[in-house]
């Protein structure tokens, strides 16, 4: 985009507002600070702000929240060359200058120097609050004096009033300077009112001071002087309130409410007589607008590039210790270092519900192939503290190598002792034990140490002691007997180099971003809080409004309000929080307002096991909310599915105007593994908001049940939403005929959704089906791989509700159907039965753990024997 083309986007007469900075063009149309293409009376849209920003009070980061829409091109090569030379000279001069304070150009105009100084220090906002507060205080105190005449009150009123008036002079000077520098002596009404009122306040202040000094006793008199004095004090208090009100109008971008009589703006208004009739809402535009009747959006198809790598081999390492001892840090260090070394990495954790103490573990699996499941038995166990030995005892085999601090060797036979604590203490803190352990692990398996040292150096840039701890661990590890440990699988550096480490929380967050999420309202509740934190961190890179609500009831209502206004909104919660959302969920159904809910499950009832995992909330997701209404339930089972179905949730919610619930759980959220490069450009964002006219009917009775959705301000129609039953326009009704009509209309959406449902994935061609949903995907796959029984096939569901009966008929062809669920009620198995599928056996686990592949393999073997 050239500078001449940029000028067309000046924000006037309905045009978009674009600004350029350092060669990039940003869209600021929707910003409240750029109403009508003007920013604080100082900057105009359609211009390159690069040179102006040099003296701005804010940094480059101010543009990060705006969409980058184009690149600014120079009109010709000579201009480009001249501009580059100018910038080079400027940078060279800045490098030679000792400091900003010493580089004020003596030949620069006084006005420019004054601008730079003012915009850096902002003296007016710093000073103006004091006289405002003091004037209000003196007025209130004077009312107290009038009610209870007391000399102490009278003296307090005067001296407070005196200081307020004197400070008013100091605030007035930079105030006028601000009017000149920031707003170009704008004649909009707020500026004129502020100028008149502040001048009047100062003049009356002087009069009041003089009256009191001539005769302090007038405060007790009903004379003209006494009445005038009290009037001035009270009137000044009212005046500063007016000043504060209009100051807020100026500061918070409300100037567009007032016409500007300056010649510049009169010229702009003369360009079009329509300008005066346009409201800001009329400029609302909807990108990617689509009709609900067009073909459905399907998730991106992915190819598994890991097929054909041969036999899968892995080594499992379990590390145990108390919360606060740095196990998470150790997990992240090993993850990064092992990936750099060329190994496939997988880790999952179990932790107690406490900030410090307890016994937590992290399981790490090193493999030559992608791995997506935990195992119960481990090859190597490292105890950071004594209690972890007992906690993890059941997971040891005769071949498990156990390493702990040397002080524990006498009490526990078969343990290899290392100077973990003593080394950490010598280095200055017990927290260095975790980094020391990383060195021991690398040395035991003979892995090249350079990647570990690099990972530690990058993670602890300001603490070189960690490098010493790693080297101490490496030295210890080389002296240990590693003959009992299994050999590490072969490295696959080129394949692993292309992958990314990620956990389920981050993957879900990326999926929601791919779906266009731009508003989040949540109340923290583990294990869903990770997504809330992730979206908050991404708000610095994307245009996302985020609110930590006072509770879960408020959060879903906020989400509905945001969707009603045209946003794509998300709330995150767990079982107890979702239980509170029932009424709002039902409101979504009645008002046909979209909603996306990330429901990360944990064991219940009530608080249950708040940091453990379970698929126990399916029935609540299916039936929560009073009255029948359409909903969608999705349950991703891998990192890739977290992204795919996170995106799809927003597409379906927007398209069908229904709530969409994305089911995850603690296991899936906290598990870290690898994912291939994600092409986010493949996730097309389509919106289904349409302009409205005067005849618009929000709930028009359509063939597919999906009514045209408008938002307030986009067109002339009334967008009415009400929790009562309503007619086509959204008006409340108790007409039984309308009730039947509206219930039937809403129900028709589910019929269309059924046709769009995604069929389950089937792996292998056996005669016995192992059916799972959500996070059981990876563990069932590995269990069947271990069993290597040609009779077994895996059927994985990620689309949970509504199911398409045609997608289930093939299940009737299996000789037996075994459903695997991480819960106590077999909710999904019951759902299949309602669809006419015969379930021969259920494998249920509800102890707070996710399934382990080796344990599940044995359970499946026994179940198959019983059915044979």
N, C-alpha and C positions, 0 to 999 in steps of 0.2 A: 504494500500500500504506500503510495506517495503522499507527500505532505498536502498536495492539492486534493487528493481523494479523502484524506483524513478530515479536511475542513468541512466536508459534507455531513460528518457525524458530530454535529454540534449540540445535539439534544434539543433543538428547537423544532416546533411544528410537528411533533411526533417522531422526529428522527432519533436514532440511537445516539448515545453519548460515548464517544471513544476518546481516549487520550493516549499519547505516546510518551514513552520514557526509555531512554537508552536503547533505542532501536526496536522496542517492542510496543505493540498497540494493545491497550486493555479496554474492555467493555465495562463502563461504570454506570450504565443506564439505570440499574436497579438500586444504586446506592442513594440513601437519603441525603448524603452530603453533596450530591451532584444533581439536585433538582433543577430542571430546565436547563441543564448543561452548564450550570454555574457552581463554583465551589467557593463559599465564603466571600463572594464578591471580588475575588482576587484572580481565580483561574477560570478559563472557559474551555469547554469540551471542543474537540476538533483541532487541538494544538499539541505541539511537542513540548512537554514540560521538563525536559532534561536539564536545561540551563536554569530554569526557575527553581528546581528542586535542590539546587546547590545550597540555598540558604533556608530551606524548609526546616521546621522544627521536628519533622519525623524522618525516618530513614527509608531505605529502599523497600523494606519489608511491607510498607503500606500497600504496595501493589500486589502482594502475594494472594490476597483474597479475591482479586478480580480475574475474570477469564481472559487469557491471552488469546486474541483473535487474529492477529496478523503481525507482520514484520514491517517496520517503517523503512522505505527505500528512499535514497537520495534522488533528486531530480536528474542529476547528471554526474559523471565521474569526477568532474572538476570540483563540484561542491563537496562530493564525498571525500576527495583528497584533502581539500581545504579544511573540512571539519575534523578529519583524522589528525592533520598536522596541528590544528588548534588544541585538540584533546591531548596530544602528545606533549605539547609545550606546557599545557596546564599541569599534567601529571608530573613532568620533570621539575616544574617550579615547586609543586607541592612536596616532592621528595627532597628538594634542596632546602626547603624551609624548615626551621627548627621546630615550630609548633604553630597551631592555628592562632593562638593568642598573639603571636609576634608577626603575623603575616598580613596585617591590615594594610591595604595599599593606600599610600598617602595621597595618590592622585585620584582615588575613587571618589565619586560624589558623596557628599555628606548624607544625602537621603538613602543611598544604597547601604552605606555603612550602618546607618541607624536602623534600617530594615533588618540587616543581618543580626545586629545586636538584639533587637526586639524579638525577632522570631526565635532566637536561641534561648532567651531568658524569660520571656512572657511576664513582664513585671505587673501588668494590669491584673490578670487573674490572681497573682500572688497577693496583691495589696487590697483588692476591692472587698474581699470577704470580711476583713476586720471592721471597717466602718459600718457595713451592713449589719453585722452581728451586734456591734456596740449601740447603734441607733435603735435597733429593736429592743435591746436590753434596757436602754434608758427610758424608752416609751413604756415598757411594761412596768418598770420600777416606778415611773411617775404615776401610773394608775394605782399602784400600791400606796404611794404617798398620799394621793388624793383621797383614798379610802381610809388610811391610817396616817394622819399627819405626824411625821417624825423627822427631826432634824437630820438624823443619820441617812434617812432615805433621800431627803432633799439634797444633801451634799453628794450622795452617790449618784443621783440623777444628773447633777450638773457636771461632775468630773467625767462621767461616762460620756455624756453628750459633748463635752469639750473635746475629749480625745477623738471621738467619732468624727467631729467636724474637721479637726486638724488633719486626721488621716484621710478624710475625704478629698482634701486638696491633693495629697500625694497620689491618691487613686485616680483622680480626675485627669491628671496630666498624661499618664500612660494610657488612660482610656481613650483620650482624644487621639493619641499616637496610634493606638490599635485601630481606631475608626479610619484613620488615614492609610495605614500600612496594609491592614488585612482586608478592608472593605471599600477602599477607594472613595472615602467620603460619601458612601451610599446614602441616598435620601429615602430609603424605605422607612416606613413608619416606626418600627422599633428603635432605629437609631435616633430619629428626631425626638421621640418620647424620652428616651434615655438622656439625651443631651439637655432637653428642657428641664426634666425632673431633677437631674443631678445638679444642674446649675441653681435651680430654685432651692434645693436642699442645702447647698453650701451657703447661699446668701441668707436664708432664714437662720441657718446655724450661727452665722456671725451676729445677726440681730439678737438671737436668743442669748448668746454669750455676753454681749454688751449689756443687755437688760439685767441679767443676773449680777454682773460685776458692779454695776452702778448701785444696785440695791438688792442684796440676797434675800431680804425680807419679803420681796414681792411674791415669793412662792406661797405665802400664807394669805395674800391679799386678794380681794375680789375686784381689784382695780383693772383698768385697761391693760396696764403693763403686766400684771400678774396673769390675767387670762391669756394675753398674747404669748407669754413665756410658755405656759403649759400647752397651748395650742401648737406652738412651734415644735416642742419636743414630741408631742403625739403625732403631729402631721409628718414630721421627719421619719418617724418609724413606719408610717404608711407608705411614704415615698420610696424608701429603700426596698420595701416589698415589691413595689411596682418595678423598680430597677432590676431586681433579681428575676422577676417574671419575664421581662423582655430580654434580659441577658440570656436566659435559658432559651428563648425563642431563637436568638442569634446563634448561640453556641451549638444547639442540637439540630441545626439544619431546617428550621421551620420558616425561613425567610421567604420561601416561595408562596406563602399565604398572603404576602403583602406586595402590592405593585411597586415597582421602582420607577421614579419619575426622572431618572438620569437620561440624558440624550441617547446614550448607547442603547438602553433598553427600549426607549421609544422607537428607535430605528428598527429594532428587531420586531417589535409588535406591529410596526407598519408593514412588514413583509407579508403578514397574513392576518386577516381579521378573525381567523378561527382560533388564534392563540389564546384569547381570553376565555373561550368556552371549553378548552381542553382541560381535563383533570389528569393527574398523574397516573391514575389507574387505567386510563385509555391507552397508555403506551405499553400495557402488559402484553407480552408476546409469549407464545408457547413453542419451544423448539421440538422438532420431531413429532409434530401433532399427527395422530393417526386415528382412523376410524376403527371402532371395536369389531366391525364386520370383516376386516381384512384377515388374511391367514395368520394363525397363531405364531408366536415366536417360540422357537425350540432352543434348548440349551446347545452349547457348542459341542460338537462331536470331537473326541480326543482319541488319539492312538497311543497305546501303551508301547513305548519304545524300548522297554526292558525285556520284551519277549525274546526268547532264544538265547539267553545268556548261559544256559546249562544249569547244573544243580546249584541250588541255593545253600550257602553255608553261612553260619552266623556264630558269634560269640556273645554271651550275655554277661553283663557286669551289673551288680546291684551295689549301690552305695547307701549306707544308712547313717542317720545322725539326727540330732535335735534341730528343731526350727531355730534359725538364727545362727547356725554354724556354717552357712555358706554352701549348702548342697546345690541350690539353684545356680549359684555362680559357677560351681564346678561342672554342672551339667552343660552350661552354655560354653564354657572354655573347651571342654572335650568335644562338644558338637562342632564347633568351628574348626578346631585343630584336626579332628578326624576327617572332616569333609575336605579340608585342604590336603590331607594325606591321601585322599582318593578312595575312601570307604563310604559305603552307604550307611547312614546313621538313623537310628530310631531311639526315642526316649519317651518314657511316660513316668508318672510319679504318683505316689499316694502320700497324703499328708493329713495330720491331725488338725482339728479346729482350735488352733492356738497360735499366738504370735511367736512365742518362745517356748522351748522345751518339747516334750513328747518325742515320739520316734517316727521320723519320716524316711521314706526311701525314694530313690530315683533309679529306674531301670534303664540301662543303656544297652542297645544291641548294635553290634558292628557286623556288617554283612557285605556280600559281593553283589547283592541285588536289592531292589526296593523292598522294604519290609514295613508292614502296617499292623503289627499285632504284638502284644506282650507275651512273655512266657513266665511260668511260675518258677521252675527250677533254673538255677543260675550257675555259671562257670566260675565266676569270681565275685566274692563279696568283700567289700571294704567297710569297716566300721569306724566311723568318725568318733563315736563315743561308746561306752559300755552297754547302755540299754538296747542299742540297736542290734546287738548280737542275739539277745533273746527274742527280740521282735521279729527278726528275719530267719530264725532257726528252722522253721518248717520248709524253707525254700532251698535248703542245702541238700546236696547229694554226697555220696562218697567221694566224688571227683571234684567237688567244689573247693576252690582255694580260698581261704579266709585270711584276710590281712587286717590287723588292728594295732593299736598302740602297744609298745613293748611292755607296758605296765599291766596288760591284761593277759599276757601269755601264761603266767603261773596258774591263774584261776581257770583257764580254758585251754584244754588240750587241743592239738591240731591247728593252732593259730600261728601264723607267721607274724612275729612282732617287728615293728618298725618304730624308729624314734620320732613319731609324729608330733606329740605334744612338746617334747624337749626341743626339737628343731624349731617349732613355731615360737616357743618362748624365747629362744636365743635370738630370733629375728625380731622380737618385740611384741608379738600379739598372737593369740591362739587362732585368730582368723586366717593366718597364713597356712594352716593345716590343710585347707581344701586345695590350695594351689600346689602344695607339697604332694598331695595324693595324685594330682594330675601327672606330675613327673614320674611317680612310682608306676602308674598305669602304662605310660608310654615306654618306660624302660623294661617293664615286665614282658611286654609283647614285642619289644625290639623295633618299635616304630621310630622313624626318623624324628629327632627332637626339634628340628628347625621350625616346623609348623606350629608346634606347641609353644615354643619361645616367642614366635611371631604373634600368636593369638593372645598370649598373656601380655606382651608388650603393648599391643593395641588396646587391650581392655583396661590396663592400668598404666596409662601414660605418665601419671604423676607419682607413681609409687614403684621405684626400682626394686624394692625389697621383695616384691612378688617374683621377680625374675630369679632372685637368689633362692627363694623357696622352691621354685620349679627345679633349679639345678640341683638343689639338695635332694629332692625327690628322685630325680634321674639317677643321681649317684647311688642312692639307696636301692633303687629298683634293679640296677645292674648287678647287685650283689645277691639278689634273691634267687631262689630255685624256681624256675618257671616251667620245669619239665612236665608238671601235672596239668598245665593249662593247654587248651586246644590251640592249634595253629590258627592264626588269623587268615581269613579268606584273601584271595588275591585282590590287589587294588585295581580300581577301574577309574583312573584319574580323569580321562577324557570325558567319560560318561557322567561322572559325578560333578565335574567342573561346571556342567551346564545346568545343574539343579540348584534349587534354593531351599534353605532350611526354613521351616515355618511350622507354627502350631495351629491347632484348629480354631483358636480364637482369632488369630490374624487372618487366616483364610476366610473365615466368615465375614470379617470386617471388609476385606477386599471385595468379597461378593456383593455386599451391600453398597459399597462405593461404585462397583460396576453397574449396579441397578439404579444409580443416580440418587442415592440417599443424600439429602441436604438438611435434614433436621432430626435430632435425636433428643428424646426426653426419657430419662430413666432414673430409677432409684437403685443404688448399688445393692446387689445381692449375688453372692458367689453361687455358682461359677460363671454367671453371666457378666460380671463386672469387667472382665477382660475386654469384651467387645466395646463397652462404654468407654473404657480408658483408651482403647485403640482409636475409636472414632474421634475422641477428644484430641488425641495427638495429631490425627489427620486433618483436623479443622484448620491447622496452620497451612496446609497445602491445598485443601479443597474448600469450596464455599459450603460450610456446614455450620448451622446454628445448633448449639448443644446446651441442654438445660438439665441439671441434676434436680429432679422434682422432689417435693416434700414426701411423697409416698408413691406407691405403684398405682393407686387410684388416679392420682393427678397425672401421672406420666402418660397413660394411655389416652386420657381425655385431651392432653396437650397434643398428642400425636394426631388425634382425630381433627382437632382444630387446625393443625398445620396442613393436613391433607385437604381439608375443606377450603383452605386459602390457596391451594395449588402446589404445596410442597410435596416432597416424597419423604415420609417420616418413618422413624423406627423407634421402638422401645425394646429394652432388654430386661429380662427378669428370670427368676427361677420359680419353682413350684409354689411356694408360699406367696410370692408377689403376684403370680398369675392368678391365684385364687381370688385376690382382691380386684382383679380386672374384669370380673364376670359381667358387671353391669355395663361397663364401657364397651366390652366386646359385643354385648347385645345391642348397645346404641349404634355401633358400627354396622350391625346387621340391619337395623331398622332404617337408619339414615342412608344406607348404602354408601358409606364413607370408607374408603380404603384404609387399611392399617397393616403394618408389618410388625410382627412380634417375634423376637428371638427368645425362645424358651429353653434355657440350659438346665437340664434336669439333674436332680440330686435325690437321694433317698428320703422319703417321708414315712408316715404322715408328720405334720407339724414341722418343727425344725429338723427332726430326723438326724441324718448324718450330713451336715452342711458342706463338708469338703470331700464327700465320696460320690460315687457314680451309680446311676440307675436309670433305666428307661421306664420310669414309673408314672409319667404324667400323660401318657397317650389318651387314656379315657377322659381326663380332665380337658385336654385340648379338643377332643371330639365333642364333648357335651357341655362345656362351660357356657354360661349365658342362658337367659330364659327366653323361651320361644324358639321356633325353628328359623334358621337362616343359614345361608350358604357360607362355607368357609373352606380354606385350603390348608392342608397340613403337609409339610415337606420335612424329610429327615435325612440330611446328607450323611454319608458314611466314610468319607475320605476328604483330604484337603481339597482335591479338585472339585468334588461334589459340594463342598462348603462354598466355593466360589460360584459354581454353576447355579446352585439352588438359592444362594443369597441374591444373585442377580434376578433369577426367575421369580422370586417372591415379590419383588417390586413390579415386575412386568405384569404378573397375574393380579396383584392388588389393584393396580391402576386400570388394567383392562376390564376386570369384572366388578370393580367397586365392592370388594369383599375383604374381610380380614384374612391375612395369610400368616400362619404360625410356622416358624422354622424351629424344629426340635433338634437340640444338641444335648450334650451331657458333659459332666466333669471330665470324663475320660477323653472324649473327642476334643474338648476345648483345650486341655492342658498337654495333650500328646504332641511331640515334636517329631517331624519326619521330613522327607524331601519331596519336592514337587518340581515338575518341569516348568520351563518358561511359559508364562501365561500371556496370551495375546489379548489384552483387554479391548483392543479395537474391534474384536469380533463380537463383543457384547453390545448390540445395538440398543440404544435407549429410545423408546418410543413413548410418547405421551398421548393421553386420550382425553384431553381437555379441549372443549370446543367453545368458540365465541357464542354468545347468547343474543337473542333479540327480544322484543317486547312480548312475543307470544311463547317464550321459552317455558317448557314444563320440565322441571327437574326430574320427575318420576314418570315420564311418558311411558305408556304401556307399549313395549316393543315386542317383536316376535321372539327374540332371544332373551328378553328380560333385562337387557343392559340399556339403561336410559342414557341419553346424551348428558355428559357431565360438564357443567360450567363452573366457574369460580367467580366470586364477587369481583367486580371491576372489569371483567373481560366481556364487554358487550353491555347491552341495555336490559337484559333479563333479570328477574328476581331469582336469586339462588337461595331457596328456602330449604332448611333441614330441620326436622323436628323429631324428637323421640317418640311422639304419639303416632298412631296410625294416621295416614294422610292420603290426600288425593294426588292427582298427577302434578299439581303445582306445588305440593308440599304443605298445603293447608290442612290443619287438623280436621279429622272427620271421624264420626262413629257410625257412619252408614255401613250396614253389614255387607251391602253389595260391593262397596269400595274396598272393604276389608278382604273379601274373597279375591277381588281383582288384584290387589297389591301383594297379598301372600302368594298368589299364583305367579305373578310377574317375577317376584324375587326367586321363587323356586326354579323357574325356567333357566336361571343362570347356571345352576348346578348341572342341568342336563348338557349344556354346552361345555362346561368344565370337564365333565366325564369324558367327552370326546377328545379333549385336549390333554388328558392325563398321560403321564409318561409311563410306559410299560416297565416292569421289573427287568433287571439284567439277569441272564442265565449263563452260568459257567459250567462246562462239561455236559455230558450227555448220559448221565446215569439214570437208573430207574427209581432211585430214592432221592427225594428233594429235601435239602436242608434250607429252610426258608428263614431269612433274617431281615431286619430293617435297621436303618440308621447306622449307628456306630459299631454294630456287630459285623460289618462287611469284611474288614481285614482279618479278623480273628477266625471267622468261619473259613475264609479262603485258605489261611495257613493251616488250620486244623485238617482240612480235606487234603491239602498237599502232603501233610505228614502221614495221613492214613493211606494215601495212594490206593484208594478203593474205587475201581471203575464203576461200581454201582451207585456212587454218590455224585450228586450235582448240587450246585449252589444257586439259590434264587434270592436276589437282593432287591428289596424295595426301598426307594428313596422318596417316591411320591406315595404318600400314605392315605390321603383322603382329598377328594372322593375317588374311589377306585373305579376303573372301567371293567365291568364284568367280562368283556371280551379278552382282557389281559389276564384273566384268571382261569379260563377254560383249560389251558394247557396243564394246569396243576392237577386236574382230574385224571390225566394220563399217567401220572406217576403211580407206582405200586404202593408207595408210602410217602407221607408228607410229615416231616419233623420240623417244628418251629422252634427257633432259638431266640430267646428274649432275655434281656438283662433286667428282669422284674419278677414280681411274685404273682401277678394276676394273669399273665398270658394275654394281655389286651389285644395284641395284633392277631394272635391265633383265634380269639373269639370273633374278631372282625372278619376273618377269612371264613369261619364257620357260618356267619350270617349271610355270606355271599355264596353259600352252598359248597364250600370246599371242605373235604373231610381231613381233619388233622389227626394223625395217628399217635403222635407223641409230642410232648413239649419239653424242651430243655430250658429250665428257668434258673437264674442265679440272682440273688438279691442280698448278698452279704456286704455290699458297699464297694466291691471290686468290679471292674470290667472283667469279661472272660479272659482267660489265659489260654493260648493256643494249645499247649501240651495237655492241660487239664481238659479242655473242651474236646480234643481229639479222643481222649480216653472215654469221655462221657458219650460221645457220638458212637464209638465202637460198641459200647455196652447197649445203647438204645437200638442200634441196628440188629444186634444179636437177639434182643427181646422180640423184635418185630419179625425176624426171620422164621 
